[in-house]
Amino acid sequence: MLKGRIQDLVIGIIALGVGIAMFIGTKNFPGDTKTFSQIVLILLIVIGAVLIITSLISAKKPGPEEVDIKEFKNPMLAFLIIVIYVLCIDKIGFFVSSAVAMPCMMLFMGYRKPVPMIATTAGALIFIYVLFVMQLGLRLPADLLF
């Protein structure tokens, strides 16, 4: 089995496992939140299962050249930034975490112009604040500043 197919198999297993574990965790969710979450997680489980099956079927067929493991460096670093961001939301709040994570991700993706980066980050956070906090009255995870 080529590296690419092994990686597909591993990603499929991870998606399937995460989907099942999170689906079990939704049992205490209230009403519509539970239904929506379960629908999304069922889709994740199905996609994971399809990825596992296709990687096992394609293992028997000759395929393209192998994928170099170095090609996964950038996606894994981006995933790490996202994981750190998600973990920081509970510790320092949504808006502070987002204000740090968005420019970090833009820098990681190779964008270097500071004024558009700041404007994009500020615009997105102002939009989220106005829509979710002011209009819908939702409480986002508490910030150090708010």
N, C-alpha and C positions, 0 to 999 in steps of 0.2 A: 504494500500500500504506500503510495507516495505521500510526502509530507502534507501537501495540500488537502488530500483526502483524510488524513489523520487529523488535521486541524479542523476540518469540517465535522468530523465525528466528535471530537472533543467539544467543540462549540455547541453542537447539537445536544450532547449529553448535559452540558452546563445549562443550556437554555431549558431543557426538559426538567432538570432538577430544580432550578430556580423557580420555574413556573409552578411546579407541583408544590414546592415548599411554601411559596407565597399564596397559592390557592388555598392551602390548608390554613394559612394565617388569616385569611379573610373571613373566617367563620364568625368573628365578633364584630364585623363592620356593620354599620346601620344601613338599612333599606337600599336605596338607589346606589349608594357608594359601593355596597357589597356586590350588587348586580353588575355595575360597570367594571369594577375591578376583576371580577371573575370572568367576564367576557374577554377582557384584554389578556388575562392570564391563560385562558383556554387557547387563544390565538398563539401566545408564546409557546405553550405546550405543543400545539399542532405543528408550528414552525420548527421547533426543536426535533420533534419526531420525524418530520419530513426530511430534515437535514441529516439525521442519523441514517434513515433508510436510503436516501440518495447517495450518501458517502459509502455505505456498505455495498450498494448495487454497482456504483461506479468503480469500486475497488477491483472488480473483476475485469474491467475494460481498460485497454491502454489509454493513457491520458496525455495531456501536455507536459511540458517540462516541469520539474519540481520547483516549488516555491522556496526562495531563500528565507531563512528565519529572520534575517536582518530587515526584511520588508515589514515585519510586524513590530518593529521598534516604535515607530511613530504612533500607530494606533494604540499600542499598549500604554505609551506615555499620555496620550489624550484620555484614555480610559482612567488612568491614575489621577489625572487632574480632576476629572468628573467625580471620582470616588472621594477625593479629598474635599471637593466642593460640597458634596452631599453630607459628608460627616461634619463639616464646619457649620452647616445650616443650623443644627441643633445647638452647637456651642456658642456661636457668635451671631446667629440670626440670618434671615434670608437676605436682607438688603446688603449688609456688609459683606457676606460671603459672595453674593452675586457681583458686587462692585469690585471685588478682587478677582474672582474667577473669570469674568468676561474678558477683561484686558489680558489676563494670563493666557487664556485660550487663543485670543487674537494674536498675541505675540508668538505663541507656539505654532500657529498656523502660518506665520511669516509676515503678518501685517505689521508695519512699523510706524505708521503715521499717527502721532499722538492725538491730534485734535479730533479726527474722525473716531478714533477709539474711545475717547472720553465722551464725545457727543453721542455715540451709539449706546454706550453703557448707560449714560445719564438718561437718554431718551427711553430706553427699554425699561429702566427702573422706575422712572416717572410714570410711564404708561401702566406698568404693573401696579404701582401704588394707587393711581387714580382709579383704575378699573376694579381691582380686587379689594382694596382697603376702603376707599372712599365710596365707590358706587355699590359694590356688592356687600360691603360690611364684613368681609372675611378677615380673620386674624391670621397673619403669617407668623412664622416663628420669630420670637422677640429678638430685637437687635440690641447691640451695645449702645447704639445711638438713639433708637426710637423706642 
